Amino acid sequence: MKIYVGNLPFDATQGSVHELFSEHGQVTGVTLVTDRETGRPRGFGFVEMTNSSEANAAIGALNGRDFGGRTLNINEAKPRESRPSGGFGGRRR
């Protein structure tokens, strides 16, 4: 099950997030989202856990918890919405 983790401190690492969630079950992956241009953390990421009961336990225990001075916002990740393919937009004349 994939979990959305929001409001992460900008100095959070994959290891620190993995450690936090592994208290509640087996973590299979951690992805922290960074800005494409600057490479800086964007303050959110995703955690994957082996089963939904452990994931739901982690969500219940960690949502609203302080982590690195910030209050975490945690819930089940929603499927990514499909976006229309990019383009150049309108042309200027």
PyMOL Python script that loads the backbone (N, CA, C, O; Angstrom):
from pymol import cmd

cmd.read_pdbstr("""\
ATOM      1  N   MET A   1       0.851  -1.183   0.000  1.00  0.00           N
ATOM      2  CA  MET A   1       0.000   0.000   0.000  1.00  0.00           C
ATOM      3  C   MET A   1       0.891   1.238   0.000  1.00  0.00           C
ATOM      4  O   MET A   1       1.904   1.290   0.696  1.00  0.00           O
ATOM      5  N   LYS A   2       0.503   2.216  -0.778  1.00  0.00           N
ATOM      6  CA  LYS A   2       1.284   3.446  -0.903  1.00  0.00           C
ATOM      7  C   LYS A   2       0.655   4.532  -0.030  1.00  0.00           C
ATOM      8  O   LYS A   2      -0.561   4.725  -0.033  1.00  0.00           O
ATOM      9  N   ILE A   3       1.507   5.235   0.717  1.00  0.00           N
ATOM     10  CA  ILE A   3       1.071   6.259   1.664  1.00  0.00           C
ATOM     11  C   ILE A   3       1.679   7.596   1.272  1.00  0.00           C
ATOM     12  O   ILE A   3       2.872   7.687   0.982  1.00  0.00           O
ATOM     13  N   TYR A   4       0.845   8.635   1.265  1.00  0.00           N
ATOM     14  CA  TYR A   4       1.310  10.010   1.034  1.00  0.00           C
ATOM     15  C   TYR A   4       1.757  10.582   2.377  1.00  0.00           C
ATOM     16  O   TYR A   4       1.054  10.453   3.379  1.00  0.00           O
ATOM     17  N   VAL A   5       2.928  11.211   2.391  1.00  0.00           N
ATOM     18  CA  VAL A   5       3.455  11.843   3.599  1.00  0.00           C
ATOM     19  C   VAL A   5       3.738  13.305   3.268  1.00  0.00           C
ATOM     20  O   VAL A   5       4.654  13.615   2.506  1.00  0.00           O
ATOM     21  N   GLY A   6       2.939  14.201   3.853  1.00  0.00           N
ATOM     22  CA  GLY A   6       3.085  15.621   3.576  1.00  0.00           C
ATOM     23  C   GLY A   6       3.602  16.391   4.771  1.00  0.00           C
ATOM     24  O   GLY A   6       3.558  15.919   5.907  1.00  0.00           O
ATOM     25  N   ASN A   7       4.090  17.579   4.495  1.00  0.00           N
ATOM     26  CA  ASN A   7       4.629  18.509   5.491  1.00  0.00           C
ATOM     27  C   ASN A   7       5.889  17.970   6.157  1.00  0.00           C
ATOM     28  O   ASN A   7       6.119  18.182   7.348  1.00  0.00           O
ATOM     29  N   LEU A   8       6.696  17.271   5.372  1.00  0.00           N
ATOM     30  CA  LEU A   8       7.977  16.772   5.886  1.00  0.00           C
ATOM     31  C   LEU A   8       8.951  17.925   6.065  1.00  0.00           C
ATOM     32  O   LEU A   8       8.927  18.882   5.291  1.00  0.00           O
ATOM     33  N   PRO A   9       9.809  17.844   7.079  1.00  0.00           N
ATOM     34  CA  PRO A   9      10.866  18.855   7.185  1.00  0.00           C
ATOM     35  C   PRO A   9      11.798  18.725   5.977  1.00  0.00           C
ATOM     36  O   PRO A   9      12.007  17.623   5.469  1.00  0.00           O
ATOM     37  N   PHE A  10      12.344  19.822   5.529  1.00  0.00           N
ATOM     38  CA  PHE A  10      13.169  19.804   4.327  1.00  0.00           C
ATOM     39  C   PHE A  10      14.488  19.063   4.516  1.00  0.00           C
ATOM     40  O   PHE A  10      15.160  18.734   3.538  1.00  0.00           O
ATOM     41  N   ASP A  11      14.862  18.800   5.763  1.00  0.00           N
ATOM     42  CA  ASP A  11      16.088  18.035   5.997  1.00  0.00           C
ATOM     43  C   ASP A  11      15.812  16.549   6.236  1.00  0.00           C
ATOM     44  O   ASP A  11      16.722  15.805   6.604  1.00  0.00           O
ATOM     45  N   ALA A  12      14.579  16.114   6.032  1.00  0.00           N
ATOM     46  CA  ALA A  12      14.248  14.697   6.188  1.00  0.00           C
ATOM     47  C   ALA A  12      14.983  13.885   5.118  1.00  0.00           C
ATOM     48  O   ALA A  12      15.179  14.350   3.995  1.00  0.00           O
ATOM     49  N   THR A  13      15.381  12.683   5.481  1.00  0.00           N
ATOM     50  CA  THR A  13      16.057  11.783   4.545  1.00  0.00           C
ATOM     51  C   THR A  13      15.209  10.534   4.351  1.00  0.00           C
ATOM     52  O   THR A  13      14.300  10.258   5.133  1.00  0.00           O
ATOM     53  N   GLN A  14      15.517   9.790   3.305  1.00  0.00           N
ATOM     54  CA  GLN A  14      14.807   8.535   3.080  1.00  0.00           C
ATOM     55  C   GLN A  14      14.993   7.614   4.288  1.00  0.00           C
ATOM     56  O   GLN A  14      14.060   6.921   4.695  1.00  0.00           O
ATOM     57  N   GLY A  15      16.186   7.609   4.852  1.00  0.00           N
ATOM     58  CA  GLY A  15      16.467   6.765   6.017  1.00  0.00           C
ATOM     59  C   GLY A  15      15.645   7.152   7.235  1.00  0.00           C
ATOM     60  O   GLY A  15      15.129   6.282   7.936  1.00  0.00           O
ATOM     61  N   SER A  16      15.517   8.452   7.497  1.00  0.00           N
ATOM     62  CA  SER A  16      14.761   8.880   8.681  1.00  0.00           C
ATOM     63  C   SER A  16      13.273   8.592   8.525  1.00  0.00           C
ATOM     64  O   SER A  16      12.610   8.231   9.497  1.00  0.00           O
ATOM     65  N   VAL A  17      12.737   8.746   7.313  1.00  0.00           N
ATOM     66  CA  VAL A  17      11.332   8.451   7.065  1.00  0.00           C
ATOM     67  C   VAL A  17      11.098   6.933   7.136  1.00  0.00           C
ATOM     68  O   VAL A  17      10.094   6.479   7.684  1.00  0.00           O
ATOM     69  N   HIS A  18      12.022   6.168   6.584  1.00  0.00           N
ATOM     70  CA  HIS A  18      11.935   4.703   6.645  1.00  0.00           C
ATOM     71  C   HIS A  18      11.907   4.241   8.098  1.00  0.00           C
ATOM     72  O   HIS A  18      11.090   3.400   8.473  1.00  0.00           O
ATOM     73  N   GLU A  19      12.794   4.789   8.904  1.00  0.00           N
ATOM     74  CA  GLU A  19      12.867   4.424  10.321  1.00  0.00           C
ATOM     75  C   GLU A  19      11.565   4.760  11.048  1.00  0.00           C
ATOM     76  O   GLU A  19      11.083   3.967  11.857  1.00  0.00           O
ATOM     77  N   LEU A  20      11.000   5.925  10.764  1.00  0.00           N
ATOM     78  CA  LEU A  20       9.760   6.352  11.398  1.00  0.00           C
ATOM     79  C   LEU A  20       8.616   5.382  11.087  1.00  0.00           C
ATOM     80  O   LEU A  20       7.876   4.988  11.987  1.00  0.00           O
ATOM     81  N   PHE A  21       8.474   5.003   9.838  1.00  0.00           N
ATOM     82  CA  PHE A  21       7.373   4.132   9.434  1.00  0.00           C
ATOM     83  C   PHE A  21       7.617   2.672   9.795  1.00  0.00           C
ATOM     84  O   PHE A  21       6.662   1.927  10.011  1.00  0.00           O
ATOM     85  N   SER A  22       8.865   2.253   9.864  1.00  0.00           N
ATOM     86  CA  SER A  22       9.147   0.846  10.162  1.00  0.00           C
ATOM     87  C   SER A  22       8.776   0.474  11.596  1.00  0.00           C
ATOM     88  O   SER A  22       8.741  -0.709  11.934  1.00  0.00           O
ATOM     89  N   GLU A  23       8.499   1.464  12.440  1.00  0.00           N
ATOM     90  CA  GLU A  23       8.008   1.183  13.788  1.00  0.00           C
ATOM     91  C   GLU A  23       6.616   0.551  13.730  1.00  0.00           C
ATOM     92  O   GLU A  23       6.160  -0.038  14.711  1.00  0.00           O
ATOM     93  N   HIS A  24       5.943   0.672  12.587  1.00  0.00           N
ATOM     94  CA  HIS A  24       4.557   0.220  12.461  1.00  0.00           C
ATOM     95  C   HIS A  24       4.382  -0.924  11.469  1.00  0.00           C
ATOM     96  O   HIS A  24       3.262  -1.391  11.266  1.00  0.00           O
ATOM     97  N   GLY A  25       5.455  -1.380  10.852  1.00  0.00           N
ATOM     98  CA  GLY A  25       5.370  -2.488   9.911  1.00  0.00           C
ATOM     99  C   GLY A  25       6.519  -2.461   8.923  1.00  0.00           C
ATOM    100  O   GLY A  25       7.419  -1.625   9.010  1.00  0.00           O
ATOM    101  N   GLN A  26       6.472  -3.398   7.976  1.00  0.00           N
ATOM    102  CA  GLN A  26       7.554  -3.526   7.004  1.00  0.00           C
ATOM    103  C   GLN A  26       7.410  -2.489   5.891  1.00  0.00           C
ATOM    104  O   GLN A  26       6.385  -2.424   5.212  1.00  0.00           O
ATOM    105  N   VAL A  27       8.450  -1.685   5.717  1.00  0.00           N
ATOM    106  CA  VAL A  27       8.496  -0.658   4.675  1.00  0.00           C
ATOM    107  C   VAL A  27       9.249  -1.229   3.482  1.00  0.00           C
ATOM    108  O   VAL A  27      10.358  -1.744   3.624  1.00  0.00           O
ATOM    109  N   THR A  28       8.634  -1.133   2.297  1.00  0.00           N
ATOM    110  CA  THR A  28       9.299  -1.646   1.098  1.00  0.00           C
ATOM    111  C   THR A  28       9.937  -0.552   0.252  1.00  0.00           C
ATOM    112  O   THR A  28      10.745  -0.845  -0.629  1.00  0.00           O
ATOM    113  N   GLY A  29       9.582   0.716   0.512  1.00  0.00           N
ATOM    114  CA  GLY A  29      10.197   1.795  -0.244  1.00  0.00           C
ATOM    115  C   GLY A  29       9.812   3.165   0.272  1.00  0.00           C
ATOM    116  O   GLY A  29       8.723   3.361   0.813  1.00  0.00           O
ATOM    117  N   VAL A  30      10.727   4.113   0.097  1.00  0.00           N
ATOM    118  CA  VAL A  30      10.494   5.513   0.473  1.00  0.00           C
ATOM    119  C   VAL A  30      10.951   6.379  -0.696  1.00  0.00           C
ATOM    120  O   VAL A  30      12.061   6.216  -1.201  1.00  0.00           O
ATOM    121  N   THR A  31      10.089   7.302  -1.121  1.00  0.00           N
ATOM    122  CA  THR A  31      10.435   8.247  -2.180  1.00  0.00           C
ATOM    123  C   THR A  31      10.157   9.654  -1.671  1.00  0.00           C
ATOM    124  O   THR A  31       9.024   9.979  -1.317  1.00  0.00           O
ATOM    125  N   LEU A  32      11.188  10.484  -1.634  1.00  0.00           N
ATOM    126  CA  LEU A  32      11.022  11.886  -1.262  1.00  0.00           C
ATOM    127  C   LEU A  32      11.089  12.713  -2.547  1.00  0.00           C
ATOM    128  O   LEU A  32      12.024  12.571  -3.335  1.00  0.00           O
ATOM    129  N   VAL A  33      10.106  13.564  -2.749  1.00  0.00           N
ATOM    130  CA  VAL A  33       9.994  14.330  -3.985  1.00  0.00           C
ATOM    131  C   VAL A  33      10.871  15.579  -3.902  1.00  0.00           C
ATOM    132  O   VAL A  33      10.862  16.304  -2.907  1.00  0.00           O
ATOM    133  N   THR A  34      11.632  15.808  -4.979  1.00  0.00           N
ATOM    134  CA  THR A  34      12.495  16.988  -5.050  1.00  0.00           C
ATOM    135  C   THR A  34      12.103  17.827  -6.262  1.00  0.00           C
ATOM    136  O   THR A  34      11.499  17.332  -7.213  1.00  0.00           O
ATOM    137  N   ASP A  35      12.460  19.102  -6.206  1.00  0.00           N
ATOM    138  CA  ASP A  35      12.213  20.012  -7.311  1.00  0.00           C
ATOM    139  C   ASP A  35      13.131  19.637  -8.474  1.00  0.00           C
ATOM    140  O   ASP A  35      14.328  19.429  -8.275  1.00  0.00           O
ATOM    141  N   ARG A  36      12.588  19.552  -9.666  1.00  0.00           N
ATOM    142  CA  ARG A  36      13.383  19.159 -10.843  1.00  0.00           C
ATOM    143  C   ARG A  36      14.523  20.117 -11.141  1.00  0.00           C
ATOM    144  O   ARG A  36      15.617  19.695 -11.514  1.00  0.00           O
ATOM    145  N   GLU A  37      14.264  21.397 -10.975  1.00  0.00           N
ATOM    146  CA  GLU A  37      15.258  22.393 -11.367  1.00  0.00           C
ATOM    147  C   GLU A  37      16.324  22.621 -10.312  1.00  0.00           C
ATOM    148  O   GLU A  37      17.503  22.758 -10.639  1.00  0.00           O
ATOM    149  N   THR A  38      15.916  22.665  -9.027  1.00  0.00           N
ATOM    150  CA  THR A  38      16.880  22.985  -7.978  1.00  0.00           C
ATOM    151  C   THR A  38      17.399  21.762  -7.238  1.00  0.00           C
ATOM    152  O   THR A  38      18.453  21.820  -6.605  1.00  0.00           O
ATOM    153  N   GLY A  39      16.666  20.652  -7.313  1.00  0.00           N
ATOM    154  CA  GLY A  39      17.065  19.453  -6.586  1.00  0.00           C
ATOM    155  C   GLY A  39      16.731  19.510  -5.102  1.00  0.00           C
ATOM    156  O   GLY A  39      17.045  18.581  -4.357  1.00  0.00           O
ATOM    157  N   ARG A  40      16.098  20.593  -4.672  1.00  0.00           N
ATOM    158  CA  ARG A  40      15.740  20.741  -3.257  1.00  0.00           C
ATOM    159  C   ARG A  40      14.489  19.928  -2.936  1.00  0.00           C
ATOM    160  O   ARG A  40      13.624  19.741  -3.792  1.00  0.00           O
ATOM    161  N   PRO A  41      14.402  19.445  -1.694  1.00  0.00           N
ATOM    162  CA  PRO A  41      13.197  18.704  -1.284  1.00  0.00           C
ATOM    163  C   PRO A  41      11.961  19.592  -1.354  1.00  0.00           C
ATOM    164  O   PRO A  41      12.032  20.795  -1.102  1.00  0.00           O
ATOM    165  N   ARG A  42      10.817  18.980  -1.702  1.00  0.00           N
ATOM    166  CA  ARG A  42       9.572  19.738  -1.802  1.00  0.00           C
ATOM    167  C   ARG A  42       8.700  19.571  -0.563  1.00  0.00           C
ATOM    168  O   ARG A  42       7.629  20.171  -0.482  1.00  0.00           O
ATOM    169  N   GLY A  43       9.141  18.765   0.403  1.00  0.00           N
ATOM    170  CA  GLY A  43       8.412  18.651   1.661  1.00  0.00           C
ATOM    171  C   GLY A  43       7.346  17.570   1.691  1.00  0.00           C
ATOM    172  O   GLY A  43       6.510  17.540   2.595  1.00  0.00           O
ATOM    173  N   PHE A  44       7.372  16.678   0.699  1.00  0.00           N
ATOM    174  CA  PHE A  44       6.440  15.551   0.745  1.00  0.00           C
ATOM    175  C   PHE A  44       7.060  14.350   0.051  1.00  0.00           C
ATOM    176  O   PHE A  44       8.066  14.461  -0.650  1.00  0.00           O
ATOM    177  N   GLY A  45       6.439  13.208   0.263  1.00  0.00           N
ATOM    178  CA  GLY A  45       6.943  11.989  -0.344  1.00  0.00           C
ATOM    179  C   GLY A  45       5.946  10.863  -0.197  1.00  0.00           C
ATOM    180  O   GLY A  45       4.789  11.071   0.169  1.00  0.00           O
ATOM    181  N   PHE A  46       6.421   9.662  -0.491  1.00  0.00           N
ATOM    182  CA  PHE A  46       5.576   8.480  -0.452  1.00  0.00           C
ATOM    183  C   PHE A  46       6.316   7.339   0.225  1.00  0.00           C
ATOM    184  O   PHE A  46       7.525   7.170   0.063  1.00  0.00           O
ATOM    185  N   VAL A  47       5.554   6.555   0.994  1.00  0.00           N
ATOM    186  CA  VAL A  47       6.088   5.377   1.653  1.00  0.00           C
ATOM    187  C   VAL A  47       5.261   4.189   1.187  1.00  0.00           C
ATOM    188  O   VAL A  47       4.033   4.265   1.131  1.00  0.00           O
ATOM    189  N   GLU A  48       5.927   3.097   0.856  1.00  0.00           N
ATOM    190  CA  GLU A  48       5.227   1.877   0.483  1.00  0.00           C
ATOM    191  C   GLU A  48       5.427   0.843   1.575  1.00  0.00           C
ATOM    192  O   GLU A  48       6.545   0.598   2.029  1.00  0.00           O
ATOM    193  N   MET A  49       4.310   0.236   1.991  1.00  0.00           N
ATOM    194  CA  MET A  49       4.346  -0.796   3.026  1.00  0.00           C
ATOM    195  C   MET A  49       3.752  -2.083   2.465  1.00  0.00           C
ATOM    196  O   MET A  49       2.959  -2.056   1.524  1.00  0.00           O
ATOM    197  N   THR A  50       4.148  -3.216   3.058  1.00  0.00           N
ATOM    198  CA  THR A  50       3.783  -4.517   2.499  1.00  0.00           C
ATOM    199  C   THR A  50       2.301  -4.824   2.558  1.00  0.00           C
ATOM    200  O   THR A  50       1.768  -5.427   1.627  1.00  0.00           O
ATOM    201  N   ASN A  51       1.614  -4.428   3.625  1.00  0.00           N
ATOM    202  CA  ASN A  51       0.184  -4.737   3.667  1.00  0.00           C
ATOM    203  C   ASN A  51      -0.618  -3.564   4.217  1.00  0.00           C
ATOM    204  O   ASN A  51      -0.092  -2.686   4.900  1.00  0.00           O
ATOM    205  N   SER A  52      -1.901  -3.579   3.899  1.00  0.00           N
ATOM    206  CA  SER A  52      -2.753  -2.444   4.228  1.00  0.00           C
ATOM    207  C   SER A  52      -3.018  -2.305   5.725  1.00  0.00           C
ATOM    208  O   SER A  52      -3.229  -1.191   6.204  1.00  0.00           O
ATOM    209  N   SER A  53      -3.012  -3.406   6.474  1.00  0.00           N
ATOM    210  CA  SER A  53      -3.267  -3.274   7.915  1.00  0.00           C
ATOM    211  C   SER A  53      -2.113  -2.544   8.606  1.00  0.00           C
ATOM    212  O   SER A  53      -2.347  -1.713   9.484  1.00  0.00           O
ATOM    213  N   GLU A  54      -0.880  -2.844   8.221  1.00  0.00           N
ATOM    214  CA  GLU A  54       0.274  -2.136   8.783  1.00  0.00           C
ATOM    215  C   GLU A  54       0.279  -0.681   8.318  1.00  0.00           C
ATOM    216  O   GLU A  54       0.588   0.224   9.093  1.00  0.00           O
ATOM    217  N   ALA A  55      -0.064  -0.464   7.057  1.00  0.00           N
ATOM    218  CA  ALA A  55      -0.095   0.898   6.521  1.00  0.00           C
ATOM    219  C   ALA A  55      -1.147   1.732   7.242  1.00  0.00           C
ATOM    220  O   ALA A  55      -0.887   2.879   7.605  1.00  0.00           O
ATOM    221  N   ASN A  56      -2.326   1.167   7.451  1.00  0.00           N
ATOM    222  CA  ASN A  56      -3.383   1.896   8.159  1.00  0.00           C
ATOM    223  C   ASN A  56      -2.994   2.173   9.610  1.00  0.00           C
ATOM    224  O   ASN A  56      -3.344   3.217  10.160  1.00  0.00           O
ATOM    225  N   ALA A  57      -2.272   1.241  10.226  1.00  0.00           N
ATOM    226  CA  ALA A  57      -1.786   1.467  11.591  1.00  0.00           C
ATOM    227  C   ALA A  57      -0.791   2.631  11.612  1.00  0.00           C
ATOM    228  O   ALA A  57      -0.823   3.459  12.522  1.00  0.00           O
ATOM    229  N   ALA A  58       0.086   2.692  10.619  1.00  0.00           N
ATOM    230  CA  ALA A  58       1.065   3.781  10.527  1.00  0.00           C
ATOM    231  C   ALA A  58       0.359   5.115  10.291  1.00  0.00           C
ATOM    232  O   ALA A  58       0.718   6.124  10.897  1.00  0.00           O
ATOM    233  N   ILE A  59      -0.643   5.121   9.415  1.00  0.00           N
ATOM    234  CA  ILE A  59      -1.390   6.356   9.138  1.00  0.00           C
ATOM    235  C   ILE A  59      -2.044   6.857  10.415  1.00  0.00           C
ATOM    236  O   ILE A  59      -1.952   8.040  10.741  1.00  0.00           O
ATOM    237  N   GLY A  60      -2.710   5.951  11.146  1.00  0.00           N
ATOM    238  CA  GLY A  60      -3.392   6.334  12.384  1.00  0.00           C
ATOM    239  C   GLY A  60      -2.441   6.845  13.450  1.00  0.00           C
ATOM    240  O   GLY A  60      -2.754   7.786  14.179  1.00  0.00           O
ATOM    241  N   ALA A  61      -1.269   6.213  13.534  1.00  0.00           N
ATOM    242  CA  ALA A  61      -0.313   6.588  14.577  1.00  0.00           C
ATOM    243  C   ALA A  61       0.482   7.854  14.239  1.00  0.00           C
ATOM    244  O   ALA A  61       0.848   8.607  15.142  1.00  0.00           O
ATOM    245  N   LEU A  62       0.752   8.095  12.963  1.00  0.00           N
ATOM    246  CA  LEU A  62       1.679   9.169  12.597  1.00  0.00           C
ATOM    247  C   LEU A  62       1.022  10.436  12.062  1.00  0.00           C
ATOM    248  O   LEU A  62       1.648  11.497  12.074  1.00  0.00           O
ATOM    249  N   ASN A  63      -0.218  10.356  11.595  1.00  0.00           N
ATOM    250  CA  ASN A  63      -0.883  11.555  11.083  1.00  0.00           C
ATOM    251  C   ASN A  63      -1.057  12.566  12.218  1.00  0.00           C
ATOM    252  O   ASN A  63      -1.624  12.242  13.261  1.00  0.00           O
ATOM    253  N   GLY A  64      -0.572  13.777  12.013  1.00  0.00           N
ATOM    254  CA  GLY A  64      -0.650  14.825  13.026  1.00  0.00           C
ATOM    255  C   GLY A  64       0.508  14.822  14.013  1.00  0.00           C
ATOM    256  O   GLY A  64       0.571  15.677  14.896  1.00  0.00           O
ATOM    257  N   ARG A  65       1.417  13.876  13.873  1.00  0.00           N
ATOM    258  CA  ARG A  65       2.573  13.777  14.768  1.00  0.00           C
ATOM    259  C   ARG A  65       3.664  14.771  14.363  1.00  0.00           C
ATOM    260  O   ARG A  65       3.856  15.052  13.180  1.00  0.00           O
ATOM    261  N   ASP A  66       4.363  15.289  15.352  1.00  0.00           N
ATOM    262  CA  ASP A  66       5.485  16.190  15.088  1.00  0.00           C
ATOM    263  C   ASP A  66       6.681  15.373  14.608  1.00  0.00           C
ATOM    264  O   ASP A  66       7.029  14.355  15.208  1.00  0.00           O
ATOM    265  N   PHE A  67       7.299  15.819  13.537  1.00  0.00           N
ATOM    266  CA  PHE A  67       8.498  15.168  13.001  1.00  0.00           C
ATOM    267  C   PHE A  67       9.427  16.269  12.520  1.00  0.00           C
ATOM    268  O   PHE A  67       9.149  16.931  11.521  1.00  0.00           O
ATOM    269  N   GLY A  68      10.518  16.463  13.224  1.00  0.00           N
ATOM    270  CA  GLY A  68      11.470  17.501  12.851  1.00  0.00           C
ATOM    271  C   GLY A  68      10.906  18.902  12.943  1.00  0.00           C
ATOM    272  O   GLY A  68      11.305  19.786  12.183  1.00  0.00           O
ATOM    273  N   GLY A  69       9.968  19.118  13.879  1.00  0.00           N
ATOM    274  CA  GLY A  69       9.392  20.437  14.061  1.00  0.00           C
ATOM    275  C   GLY A  69       8.204  20.747  13.155  1.00  0.00           C
ATOM    276  O   GLY A  69       7.706  21.872  13.153  1.00  0.00           O
ATOM    277  N   ARG A  70       7.747  19.761  12.389  1.00  0.00           N
ATOM    278  CA  ARG A  70       6.597  19.967  11.503  1.00  0.00           C
ATOM    279  C   ARG A  70       5.543  18.894  11.780  1.00  0.00           C
ATOM    280  O   ARG A  70       5.875  17.753  12.104  1.00  0.00           O
ATOM    281  N   THR A  71       4.286  19.267  11.649  1.00  0.00           N
ATOM    282  CA  THR A  71       3.184  18.337  11.880  1.00  0.00           C
ATOM    283  C   THR A  71       2.896  17.570  10.596  1.00  0.00           C
ATOM    284  O   THR A  71       2.516  18.163   9.587  1.00  0.00           O
ATOM    285  N   LEU A  72       3.077  16.257  10.634  1.00  0.00           N
ATOM    286  CA  LEU A  72       2.904  15.425   9.447  1.00  0.00           C
ATOM    287  C   LEU A  72       1.443  15.328   9.017  1.00  0.00           C
ATOM    288  O   LEU A  72       0.533  15.298   9.846  1.00  0.00           O
ATOM    289  N   ASN A  73       1.245  15.282   7.714  1.00  0.00           N
ATOM    290  CA  ASN A  73      -0.061  15.062   7.107  1.00  0.00           C
ATOM    291  C   ASN A  73       0.053  13.756   6.323  1.00  0.00           C
ATOM    292  O   ASN A  73       0.704  13.710   5.279  1.00  0.00           O
ATOM    293  N   ILE A  74      -0.576  12.698   6.826  1.00  0.00           N
ATOM    294  CA  ILE A  74      -0.390  11.370   6.248  1.00  0.00           C
ATOM    295  C   ILE A  74      -1.735  10.763   5.902  1.00  0.00           C
ATOM    296  O   ILE A  74      -2.669  10.797   6.703  1.00  0.00           O
ATOM    297  N   ASN A  75      -1.829  10.203   4.690  1.00  0.00           N
ATOM    298  CA  ASN A  75      -3.022   9.466   4.296  1.00  0.00           C
ATOM    299  C   ASN A  75      -2.686   8.520   3.148  1.00  0.00           C
ATOM    300  O   ASN A  75      -1.580   8.543   2.607  1.00  0.00           O
ATOM    301  N   GLU A  76      -3.655   7.694   2.789  1.00  0.00           N
ATOM    302  CA  GLU A  76      -3.435   6.765   1.687  1.00  0.00           C
ATOM    303  C   GLU A  76      -3.238   7.556   0.405  1.00  0.00           C
ATOM    304  O   GLU A  76      -3.985   8.490   0.116  1.00  0.00           O
ATOM    305  N   ALA A  77      -2.232   7.175  -0.354  1.00  0.00           N
ATOM    306  CA  ALA A  77      -1.944   7.880  -1.609  1.00  0.00           C
ATOM    307  C   ALA A  77      -3.043   7.588  -2.616  1.00  0.00           C
ATOM    308  O   ALA A  77      -3.499   6.452  -2.747  1.00  0.00           O
ATOM    309  N   LYS A  78      -3.455   8.614  -3.316  1.00  0.00           N
ATOM    310  CA  LYS A  78      -4.458   8.467  -4.362  1.00  0.00           C
ATOM    311  C   LYS A  78      -3.739   8.235  -5.684  1.00  0.00           C
ATOM    312  O   LYS A  78      -2.623   8.716  -5.877  1.00  0.00           O
ATOM    313  N   PRO A  79      -4.369   7.502  -6.590  1.00  0.00           N
ATOM    314  CA  PRO A  79      -3.732   7.304  -7.896  1.00  0.00           C
ATOM    315  C   PRO A  79      -3.494   8.647  -8.579  1.00  0.00           C
ATOM    316  O   PRO A  79      -4.297   9.572  -8.457  1.00  0.00           O
ATOM    317  N   ARG A  80      -2.408   8.737  -9.279  1.00  0.00           N
ATOM    318  CA  ARG A  80      -2.062   9.975  -9.975  1.00  0.00           C
ATOM    319  C   ARG A  80      -3.057  10.242 -11.089  1.00  0.00           C
ATOM    320  O   ARG A  80      -3.364   9.360 -11.891  1.00  0.00           O
ATOM    321  N   GLU A  81      -3.553  11.465 -11.128  1.00  0.00           N
ATOM    322  CA  GLU A  81      -4.491  11.835 -12.177  1.00  0.00           C
ATOM    323  C   GLU A  81      -3.743  11.998 -13.490  1.00  0.00           C
ATOM    324  O   GLU A  81      -2.642  12.545 -13.534  1.00  0.00           O
ATOM    325  N   SER A  82      -4.357  11.516 -14.548  1.00  0.00           N
ATOM    326  CA  SER A  82      -3.702  11.694 -15.844  1.00  0.00           C
ATOM    327  C   SER A  82      -3.861  13.146 -16.285  1.00  0.00           C
ATOM    328  O   SER A  82      -4.926  13.749 -16.157  1.00  0.00           O
ATOM    329  N   ARG A  83      -2.800  13.661 -16.791  1.00  0.00           N
ATOM    330  CA  ARG A  83      -2.788  15.049 -17.266  1.00  0.00           C
ATOM    331  C   ARG A  83      -2.660  15.029 -18.772  1.00  0.00           C
ATOM    332  O   ARG A  83      -2.059  14.114 -19.336  1.00  0.00           O
ATOM    333  N   PRO A  84      -3.219  16.030 -19.427  1.00  0.00           N
ATOM    334  CA  PRO A  84      -3.023  16.082 -20.876  1.00  0.00           C
ATOM    335  C   PRO A  84      -1.538  16.273 -21.182  1.00  0.00           C
ATOM    336  O   PRO A  84      -0.819  16.951 -20.448  1.00  0.00           O
ATOM    337  N   SER A  85      -1.105  15.670 -22.263  1.00  0.00           N
ATOM    338  CA  SER A  85       0.313  15.789 -22.586  1.00  0.00           C
ATOM    339  C   SER A  85       0.677  17.248 -22.841  1.00  0.00           C
ATOM    340  O   SER A  85      -0.130  18.039 -23.329  1.00  0.00           O
ATOM    341  N   GLY A  86       1.900  17.568 -22.502  1.00  0.00           N
ATOM    342  CA  GLY A  86       2.371  18.945 -22.617  1.00  0.00           C
ATOM    343  C   GLY A  86       2.403  19.429 -24.045  1.00  0.00           C
ATOM    344  O   GLY A  86       2.212  18.665 -24.991  1.00  0.00           O
ATOM    345  N   GLY A  87       2.638  20.648 -24.171  1.00  0.00           N
ATOM    346  CA  GLY A  87       2.718  21.256 -25.491  1.00  0.00           C
ATOM    347  C   GLY A  87       3.325  22.627 -25.326  1.00  0.00           C
ATOM    348  O   GLY A  87       3.871  22.966 -24.276  1.00  0.00           O
ATOM    349  N   PHE A  88       3.226  23.371 -26.331  1.00  0.00           N
ATOM    350  CA  PHE A  88       3.821  24.696 -26.271  1.00  0.00           C
ATOM    351  C   PHE A  88       2.785  25.753 -25.929  1.00  0.00           C
ATOM    352  O   PHE A  88       3.106  26.939 -25.853  1.00  0.00           O
ATOM    353  N   GLY A  89       1.550  25.331 -25.725  1.00  0.00           N
ATOM    354  CA  GLY A  89       0.526  26.303 -25.375  1.00  0.00           C
ATOM    355  C   GLY A  89       0.164  27.168 -26.572  1.00  0.00           C
ATOM    356  O   GLY A  89       0.410  26.798 -27.720  1.00  0.00           O
ATOM    357  N   GLY A  90      -0.407  28.292 -26.297  1.00  0.00           N
ATOM    358  CA  GLY A  90      -0.808  29.204 -27.377  1.00  0.00           C
ATOM    359  C   GLY A  90       0.381  29.864 -28.010  1.00  0.00           C
ATOM    360  O   GLY A  90       1.411  30.082 -27.372  1.00  0.00           O
ATOM    361  N   ARG A  91       0.229  30.175 -29.257  1.00  0.00           N
ATOM    362  CA  ARG A  91       1.331  30.852 -29.954  1.00  0.00           C
ATOM    363  C   ARG A  91       1.112  32.338 -29.934  1.00  0.00           C
ATOM    364  O   ARG A  91      -0.013  32.817 -30.077  1.00  0.00           O
ATOM    365  N   ARG A  92       2.173  33.054 -29.760  1.00  0.00           N
ATOM    366  CA  ARG A  92       2.107  34.525 -29.766  1.00  0.00           C
ATOM    367  C   ARG A  92       2.379  35.015 -31.166  1.00  0.00           C
ATOM    368  O   ARG A  92       3.194  34.444 -31.891  1.00  0.00           O
ATOM    369  N   ARG A  93       1.708  36.053 -31.536  1.00  0.00           N
ATOM    370  CA  ARG A  93       1.931  36.627 -32.874  1.00  0.00           C
ATOM    371  C   ARG A  93       2.486  38.003 -32.773  1.00  0.00           C
ATOM    372  O   ARG A  93       2.738  38.644 -33.793  1.00  0.00           O
TER     373      ARG A  93
END
""", "prot")
cmd.dss("prot")
cmd.show_as("cartoon", "prot")
cmd.util.cbc("prot")
cmd.orient("prot")
